[in-house]
Amino acid sequence: MSEVPRPERSGSGSANLRVPVVHAVTDDGILTRASFPERALAVMQVLGPRGAVHLRARILPARRLLALAEALRLAEQETGCWLVVNDRLDVALGTGARAVQLTSRSMRIADARHVAPGVALGASVHSIEDAHDADREGADWIVAGHVFRTASHAGEEGRGVAFLRAVSSATARPVLAIGGGTPERTREARGAGAHGVAAIRGIWAARDAEQAAREYLSAYDADGSTAGRDRGDRER
């Protein structure tokens, strides 16, 4: 298998980075399923370079997370689908993963850039102030949420499309909508300026995760709006 080249980047993020439009985000429950590696490979084959699979864990032991990342790194090389490790920069560096998603628990973007200058960095935001900070520090993309009501935040209303629109207007970085997103809501998210969508249950809770991933891509392609199209290809 050939090595997927890493993009060159500067301290303020890469202007030429083509950020995937569909991100399949996991959690501890998803990662501990015996079927996860096989399902993840199928999803990565469907998404290809237009997609990313996020390894996101709060309680999974580091050794187990590292083993999963090593397995999916091989799939990344084969399919072109990005492997993104959430929070754990050490695991990303240990496996050669393409990207890291930084959260409120992570080190700051500038510090992560210093430690790992060759790794693409995303930032999760929950407010306009967070978005401004991520933009100023040079995130390669921003994940904004939660936008719609979701079981991941039981009892909480989503921040809404107005929030997503405000974040998209606050930055030239590609913005991904997360939280309650479905293929049917992809048009709404993109109309609010989103570059793409990130999904957890929408993909992994589906009976056929491969088909679910395909439906997200199809919904993205079927959207005729241009508000969020190809934000990742603009010069910033």
KOLTI-447645 format. One record per residue (C-alpha): residue number from 1; x, y, z. Coordinates in steps of 0.05 Angstrom, whole numbers, always signed. Layout:
REM residues N
i|u|v|w
NUM|X|Y|Z $
...
//
This chain:
REM residues 236
i|u|v|w
1|+0|+0|+0 $
2|+25|+69|-17 $
3|+35|+122|+36 $
4|-17|+178|+36 $
5|+24|+242|+32 $
6|+17|+293|+88 $
7|+2|+364|+67 $
8|+52|+418|+83 $
9|+26|+469|+131 $
10|+47|+533|+166 $
11|+36|+557|+237 $
12|-31|+588|+218 $
13|-60|+526|+184 $
14|-58|+503|+112 $
15|-92|+544|+58 $
16|-90|+485|+10 $
17|-117|+430|+55 $
18|-178|+394|+26 $
19|-218|+378|+89 $
20|-265|+318|+83 $
21|-340|+333|+81 $
22|-367|+273|+120 $
23|-336|+256|+187 $
24|-356|+191|+223 $
25|-343|+204|+297 $
26|-339|+147|+348 $
27|-344|+141|+424 $
28|-322|+89|+475 $
29|-384|+46|+464 $
30|-373|+43|+389 $
31|-298|+30|+395 $
32|-307|-29|+443 $
33|-353|-68|+396 $
34|-319|-129|+368 $
35|-345|-111|+299 $
36|-317|-41|+299 $
37|-252|-52|+259 $
38|-290|-87|+203 $
39|-346|-35|+202 $
40|-295|+22|+204 $
41|-258|-6|+143 $
42|-324|-12|+105 $
43|-342|+60|+122 $
44|-272|+85|+102 $
45|-277|+48|+36 $
46|-343|+84|+21 $
47|-321|+153|+43 $
48|-251|+152|+12 $
49|-214|+219|+12 $
50|-280|+256|+22 $
51|-289|+227|+91 $
52|-256|+218|+158 $
53|-264|+169|+216 $
54|-252|+198|+285 $
55|-226|+155|+341 $
56|-256|+190|+402 $
57|-250|+158|+471 $
58|-254|+182|+543 $
59|-243|+117|+582 $
60|-213|+68|+532 $
61|-142|+49|+554 $
62|-87|+82|+513 $
63|-59|+15|+490 $
64|-126|-5|+462 $
65|-136|+62|+428 $
66|-66|+57|+399 $
67|-80|-13|+371 $
68|-143|+12|+337 $
69|-107|+72|+309 $
70|-52|+28|+281 $
71|-104|-16|+246 $
72|-142|+43|+217 $
73|-78|+77|+195 $
74|-69|+19|+147 $
75|-140|+31|+123 $
76|-124|+104|+114 $
77|-66|+87|+69 $
78|-110|+40|+29 $
79|-173|+82|+21 $
80|-150|+155|+28 $
81|-203|+165|+82 $
82|-173|+206|+138 $
83|-158|+177|+207 $
84|-170|+231|+259 $
85|-151|+218|+332 $
86|-191|+261|+380 $
87|-152|+295|+436 $
88|-95|+244|+439 $
89|-38|+276|+401 $
90|+9|+223|+428 $
91|-32|+167|+396 $
92|-35|+205|+330 $
93|+40|+215|+329 $
94|+53|+142|+350 $
95|+14|+116|+291 $
96|+26|+169|+239 $
97|-47|+189|+236 $
98|-62|+246|+189 $
99|-101|+290|+237 $
100|-122|+306|+308 $
101|-187|+337|+333 $
102|-174|+383|+392 $
103|-227|+393|+445 $
104|-236|+435|+508 $
105|-195|+381|+544 $
106|-137|+384|+495 $
107|-75|+428|+491 $
108|-82|+493|+453 $
109|-76|+493|+378 $
110|-11|+533|+378 $
111|+21|+484|+426 $
112|-3|+424|+386 $
113|+24|+456|+323 $
114|+92|+464|+356 $
115|+94|+391|+378 $
116|+66|+362|+313 $
117|+76|+410|+255 $
118|+59|+358|+203 $
119|-9|+338|+232 $
120|-74|+371|+210 $
121|-112|+401|+269 $
122|-186|+410|+278 $
123|-219|+446|+336 $
124|-286|+432|+370 $
125|-325|+495|+388 $
126|-389|+508|+427 $
127|-392|+584|+423 $
128|-376|+641|+377 $
129|-319|+660|+423 $
130|-290|+589|+416 $
131|-295|+596|+340 $
132|-257|+662|+341 $
133|-203|+631|+384 $
134|-197|+570|+338 $
135|-193|+615|+277 $
136|-141|+660|+308 $
137|-97|+602|+330 $
138|-99|+570|+261 $
139|-144|+509|+264 $
140|-148|+473|+198 $
141|-223|+463|+208 $
142|-276|+474|+261 $
143|-329|+426|+287 $
144|-388|+465|+315 $
145|-442|+436|+358 $
146|-486|+409|+380 $
147|-530|+438|+326 $
148|-593|+394|+330 $
149|-624|+357|+388 $
150|-586|+292|+399 $
151|-585|+233|+447 $
152|-512|+249|+461 $
153|-537|+310|+500 $
154|-601|+283|+530 $
155|-649|+336|+555 $
156|-613|+392|+519 $
157|-638|+431|+459 $
158|-591|+439|+401 $
159|-556|+506|+391 $
160|-592|+511|+325 $
161|-579|+530|+253 $
162|-571|+603|+273 $
163|-511|+583|+316 $
164|-481|+544|+258 $
165|-491|+603|+211 $
166|-458|+650|+261 $
167|-397|+605|+269 $
168|-391|+597|+193 $
169|-395|+673|+186 $
170|-342|+683|+239 $
171|-287|+645|+203 $
172|-261|+627|+134 $
173|-240|+558|+161 $
174|-283|+499|+139 $
175|-339|+488|+190 $
176|-370|+420|+203 $
177|-437|+413|+237 $
178|-444|+360|+292 $
179|-502|+339|+336 $
180|-566|+306|+312 $
181|-545|+311|+239 $
182|-578|+264|+190 $
183|-572|+258|+114 $
184|-637|+296|+109 $
185|-609|+354|+151 $
186|-547|+360|+109 $
187|-580|+411|+63 $
188|-600|+453|+123 $
189|-530|+451|+151 $
190|-498|+470|+85 $
191|-548|+525|+75 $
192|-523|+554|+140 $
193|-452|+555|+112 $
194|-425|+488|+136 $
195|-370|+456|+95 $
196|-394|+387|+117 $
197|-424|+345|+172 $
198|-400|+301|+228 $
199|-443|+243|+252 $
200|-440|+192|+308 $
201|-504|+152|+314 $
202|-525|+170|+244 $
203|-471|+123|+218 $
204|-451|+76|+274 $
205|-521|+62|+301 $
206|-547|+46|+232 $
207|-559|-27|+215 $
208|-512|-19|+156 $
209|-459|+33|+172 $
210|-431|+28|+102 $
211|-498|+46|+71 $
212|-508|+102|+121 $
213|-441|+132|+102 $
214|-461|+128|+29 $
215|-527|+164|+44 $
216|-490|+222|+77 $
217|-446|+230|+16 $
218|-506|+225|-30 $
219|-543|+278|+10 $
220|-483|+323|+6 $
221|-478|+315|-69 $
222|-553|+325|-78 $
223|-551|+393|-44 $
224|-553|+447|-97 $
225|-535|+504|-51 $
226|-467|+536|-55 $
227|-465|+569|+14 $
228|-419|+517|+44 $
229|-390|+485|-18 $
230|-314|+475|-22 $
231|-297|+522|+36 $
232|-238|+477|+48 $
233|-209|+494|-20 $
234|-209|+569|-10 $
235|-146|+608|+6 $
236|-151|+633|+77 $
//
